[in-house]
Every structure is written in C-alpha cells, then in structure tokens.
Amino acid sequence: MTAQLPCVADQTVRIGEQTLTLREITPNDRQAVLALHTMVFGPEVDSAWFAWKYGQQPGQGYGQAAGMWCDGELIAFCGGLPRVLWQKDKPLHGMQMGDVMVHPQWRGILTRRGPFFHVTKSFHSSRLGSPPTHPYQLGFGFPNDRALRLPVKLGLVWDAGVIESLHWKTALPTELHLPWLWRWRELFTTDPAFDQKVSTAWQTMQSHLGNLTVGQRDARYLRWRYVNRPASCGAAPQSAARYRFFELRRVWSAKPVGVAVLDLRSTSAHWLDWVGPVDLMPIASTACRIEAASAGATELTAWASLEVAKQLDETNIARREICAGLGVSADSDLQPDHLAGLRFWLMGGDTDFL
C-alpha cells in the first residue's frame, strides 16, 4: 500500500454545548475503537481483530477510519477497507465501508449537525472522488435496512438495491449429484498449490465477468479474508474450522475452474464465496448442497446481490429474503443514475463480518 495514507484533517465541531474533536484514527486509538465497538456491537473483537482489519503491515487489511471525540472519549467512528474492484477488465480503486458506530448517548442527534453525519462525511470526502486528488473512486457497503435509511436521508449514501439471503434444502426426494464430468474435493490452505489454484480460478473468473463489478478474489485476498481472520471474531470451538475451501474441476483436468468457500459449522451451512466462472454457479450450488448435507446441515444459505441471484434462479431455491441493503457513497466518482450500470456481483464473503 501507499506509504502516505489520506487523512481527515484535525478539526473541532460544536454540537450543542459540547466542543468535539474530529480526526484520523491511528494505531494508538486501538483500545478506544475496541471499547466503542464492544459497546455498539458486542464483545467479539480484540487487538487481533484490530490488527487484522486496520493494521498497515503485509497480510493485514490496511483499513482506514475517522473518529470523533468528546472529552477524550471516542463517540463516533467511520471506517473502511481498500478493495480492488474490476469493471470491464479494468481495476477500480474501491473503499468497502464498515464499522460505522455512534456512542449510545449520542445517537439521538441523527441530523446534519450530529456526530454521525460529521464523521461519515469527513471520512468519505477525504477518500472518495475523482483521481488523482482522491485515491478511491467507489465506496460501497452492506448496511441493514434501518442503517441504510439514515445516510440516504442525509445525502451521504445512495441506495443501490438489496442483498438477498438464498436458502436451499440439502435433502431432496431425489438424490443430488454432480454431472459425471465434474469433480469436487476439499482444498486445504496447507496445500503447496493452494495459492496457484486460487489464482487460476480467479483468472478464469476474470475472463468471464463481462460488464459485472466484482471485488478481486485472488489468493492474497482470500488468505487475508478467510485464513488470517482471527478466531476471536465469532469464535467457534478450536476443532471446527470456520471456513473451508473446495475446488471444482473437470474430470480430465488437474486444474480447478472454481473454488468455493463454505462455513459448515451449523445445521444452516453458509456458502460465502465463489471464485470461478459465474455461469458455473448452478453446478457449484449443487456441489455445495451435497457438501452441506455431508456435514449434517439441513439447509444451505448464500448472500447474493441481484447479479448473483440471477445466476442461481433455476437452482431450486426453497426460500429467499432480504438480508442487507447495498449502499454506495455519494462521494463516489459517479452519478446516481449510473448505479444500475455497476451490476455488482457480491456474496457474503465480500463482507468482513460473516
């Protein structure tokens, strides 16, 4: 990453009788960030999580954030993760938004004069916009419906649609099976060929993207997102791996055409990611259902943007429901009427919290 990060200039903001300080979050603010996160979302984060997400060393997330302070206490926070996106065979510098937090005592001031507005606007405008004056061109995130309504109302974010949760039954009257020319097997991160296999699947996926907007899914990203993610984030028993990888290949080839990421720890298995040609997702969904059944799950779920859901429409989906919104920063380098043309291809693995 670049040595010089963009930053929010230190400033003071007057809210009512209080004078607050707005500035860039630094590594020295770790404990304050963890305390606010625990207060807002619960105690599932620690120093390892902060380093994984906001650390600036190789293998870490290079996250960036702004915070607002009152009498030395962090009361509002807006952060994001740099994410390379691909559109029409060209890379685009994106910023994936997340960890928007406001101290409970300050949540009543949800206006253009409140901490939420100031910290969010300052963070977005300092990063997002037209190059070369702004390092990132497209900001996006996955707020729930309630969390999306406020920034849309305040003009901070555009509503770019919804993310659905798709549900399949793993047990059917007729036995599920893959077509004879396909093979499916677990891929272990300790396999010396793991990175090469993921890279091959990603290169194949890139060649089939068309006009979709897709987050980069190379081996480096998958290792950060799934392998390096601290166990403290939604910790499970040490005997149960949170994420498992599986490769799909043709019977005559040793090279995978696709790699799937599954969470098989419960009776509702989660298909988090697919790296491979998007038109092979129906076959991959069958393989994932078989794998989920073998693990004792009664259903398989997957988060899906509109473009992902289109690929899976004919796969005997048992149930579907809206699970998140899709927000795009109003400071992004595009106009609101261009949103539909982005054609986002997003799954649960594109979040940092599932």
Sequence and secondary structure as in RCSB ss.txt:
>XXXX:A:sequence
MTAQLPCVADQTVRIGEQTLTLREITPNDRQAVLALHTMVFGPEVDSAWFAWKYGQQPGQGYGQAAGMWCDGELI
AFCGGLPRVLWQKDKPLHGMQMGDVMVHPQWRGILTRRGPFFHVTKSFHSSRLGSPPTHPYQLGFGFPNDRALRL
PVKLGLVWDAGVIESLHWKTALPTELHLPWLWRWRELFTTDPAFDQKVSTAWQTMQSHLGNLTVGQRDARYLRWR
YVNRPASCGAAPQSAARYRFFELRRVWSAKPVGVAVLDLRSTSAHWLDWVGPVDLMPIASTACRIEAASAGATEL
TAWASLEVAKQLDETNIARREICAGLGVSADSDLQPDHLAGLRFWLMGGDTDFL
>XXXX:A:secstr
  SS      EEEEETTEEEEEEE  GGGHHHHHHHHHHHH S   HHHHHHHH  STTS   EEEEEEETTEEE
EEEEEEEEEEEETTEEEEEEEEEEEEE GGGTT  STTSHHHHHHHHHHHHHBSSTTTSSBSEEEE   HHHHHH
HHHTTSEEEEEEEEEEEEES  SS     TTEEEEEE TTSTTHHHHHHHHHHHHHTT TT EEE   HHHHIII
IISS TTTT   TTS S EEEEEEETT SS SEEEEEE SSSEEEEEEEES GGGHHHHHHHHHHHHHHTT SEE
EEEE HHHHHHHTTS   EEEEEEEEEEETTSSS GGGSGGG EE BGGGSS  
